[in-house]
Amino acid sequence: MKILIINIKELIQVRENGILKVSGAEMKELPTIKNAYLLIENNIISDYGDMKNCPTISVDSTIDATGKMVLPTWCDSHTHIVYAGNREQEFVDRINGMTYDEIANRGGGILNSAKKLNETSEEELYNQSKKRLEEVMKMGTGAVEIKSGYGLSVQGEFKMLKVIQKLKANYPIEIKATFLGAHAFPSEFKENHQGYIDILINEMLPAIANENLADFIDVFCESGYFSVSETEQIMKAGNKFGLVSKIHVNQFNAIGGVKAAVNNKALSVDHLEIMNHDDIEVLKNSDTMPVALPSCSYFLGIPYTPARSIIEAGLPLALATDFNPGSSPSGNMNFVVATACIKMKMTPEEAINAATINGAYAMDISKTHGSITVGKKANIIITKPINSIYELPYAFGSNLIDSVFIEGTIVK
């Protein structure tokens, strides 16, 4: 199948092979070609360039994109899409003045989601989750990481990971699975942390690795959840089974988790709403990608990741949704990009880089996703007619997407 897209007003995020991420001042640069064409062969980008050089060839379909722009699909590197039910009552509780910690301490929060998940069949969990996945695909997401972490038991965590694998098998979107058994301590292990960690390390990890159910391992490193030393213990155990770390850290407190993650060669450190000088310094000269989750800050009313401090220190930054039932019940990457511009003072170029090529890096897929590059997956967004790329974050409440292609096939 050959598809030729012609008369593209502007082809966005054009990169040569070998560029895996952009950092610091580079994030302000977003390479484009005006009045362009793009050729897709099967599921791969095979050619692109200025319309004056458009090849005269036989194709199966020609799309006239006059007035429209084309950019790579979003790469959402941090989600919890597989969950049961919702936590809408907690939303109202926060409006009425309860804090995140107060809700968690009464059995709400993560433990509430765990209770619902363990009461839900695998089939029903899959049916709920696939609707969310289909929704984010239509909104332009072409690659997504999905975490477990609402099981908090051997059976529950396996149920989640098997649902993730089923989604991966049934949809064309690139899906990476993360084992987040260390999301919270089950109530019966509240006073016996090591007892639960032993189950994670000695029961869950070997079986998960044996069945190849996960790509990454994650830990919620935070006051009241997993300490830095507990996080390190779990990271090291996961690494032994070939699971690279992606760590929740610095959401509410800076307790040294960033340094621990970098020392253990974590692929990414996610949240980072609270950052200090030492955290930024330790990220320099590392291969660890900082990831901001602005819709979580929006929903909870907590500080936003200090994007300007991170970027001006010469570091890269990725953006993701944190799609989950408690603190970010949305997988809309368009809103994430807009919020990053409006609340975190990122330029549109920085935000698009963060949501595409740097998001791909945070999932270890930047060799195949995240930019318009010959040989990469044909994952593209075709916008509606717009004045400039700035209109995407500017008109944050409008749907400016005309169509989405994932692996060369239009998303219906």
DAQUIDA-V803251 format. One record per backbone hydrogen bond with DSSP energy under -0.5 kcal/mol. CO is the residue of the C=O (numbers start at 1). NH is the residue of the N-H. If there is no record, write none. Layout:
CO:NH
CO:NH
//
This chain:
1:42
2:60
2:61
3:5
3:40
4:6
4:63
5:38
6:65
8:36
9:35
10:12
10:70
11:33
13:15
13:372
16:19
18:20
23:26
24:27
25:28
26:29
28:30
31:13
31:14
33:11
35:51
36:8
37:49
38:5
38:40
39:46
39:47
40:3
40:42
41:44
43:378
44:41
44:46
45:375
47:39
49:37
50:53
51:54
55:57
61:4
62:64
63:6
63:65
65:9
65:68
67:386
68:9
68:10
69:383
70:12
71:381
74:76
74:142
74:143
75:77
76:145
78:322
78:323
79:147
81:83
87:91
88:92
89:93
90:94
91:95
92:96
93:98
94:97
99:103
100:104
101:105
102:106
103:108
104:107
108:111
109:113
110:114
111:115
112:116
113:117
114:118
115:119
116:119
117:120
121:125
122:126
123:127
124:128
125:129
126:130
127:131
128:132
129:133
130:134
131:135
132:136
133:137
134:138
135:139
136:141
137:140
140:74
140:142
142:174
143:76
144:176
146:178
153:157
154:158
155:159
156:160
157:161
158:162
159:163
160:164
161:165
162:166
163:167
164:168
165:169
166:170
167:171
174:144
176:146
177:215
177:216
178:148
178:180
179:218
181:183
181:184
182:220
184:186
186:189
187:190
189:192
192:196
193:197
194:198
195:199
196:200
197:201
198:202
199:203
199:204
200:205
203:207
204:208
205:209
206:210
207:211
208:213
209:212
215:244
216:179
217:246
218:182
219:221
219:248
220:222
220:226
221:250
222:225
225:227
226:222
227:231
228:232
229:233
230:234
231:235
232:236
233:237
234:238
235:239
236:240
237:241
238:241
238:243
239:242
242:244
244:217
245:267
245:268
247:249
247:270
248:221
249:272
250:273
250:274
253:255
256:260
257:261
258:262
259:263
260:264
261:266
262:265
267:289
268:247
269:291
270:249
270:272
272:306
273:275
276:280
277:281
278:282
279:283
280:284
281:284
283:286
288:290
289:269
290:318
291:271
292:320
293:296
293:297
294:298
295:299
296:300
297:301
297:302
305:307
306:310
307:311
308:312
309:313
310:313
310:315
311:314
315:24
318:292
323:80
324:328
325:87
328:324
328:330
331:333
332:336
333:337
334:338
335:339
336:340
337:341
338:342
339:343
339:344
340:344
340:346
341:345
347:351
348:352
349:353
350:354
351:355
352:356
353:356
353:358
353:359
354:319
355:75
356:360
357:361
358:362
360:363
360:365
361:364
365:368
365:369
368:377
371:373
372:15
373:376
376:45
377:379
378:380
378:408
379:73
380:405
381:71
381:383
382:402
382:403
388:391
389:392
389:393
390:394
391:395
393:396
394:396
395:398
398:400
400:384
400:402
403:382
404:411
405:380
406:409
409:406
410:412
//
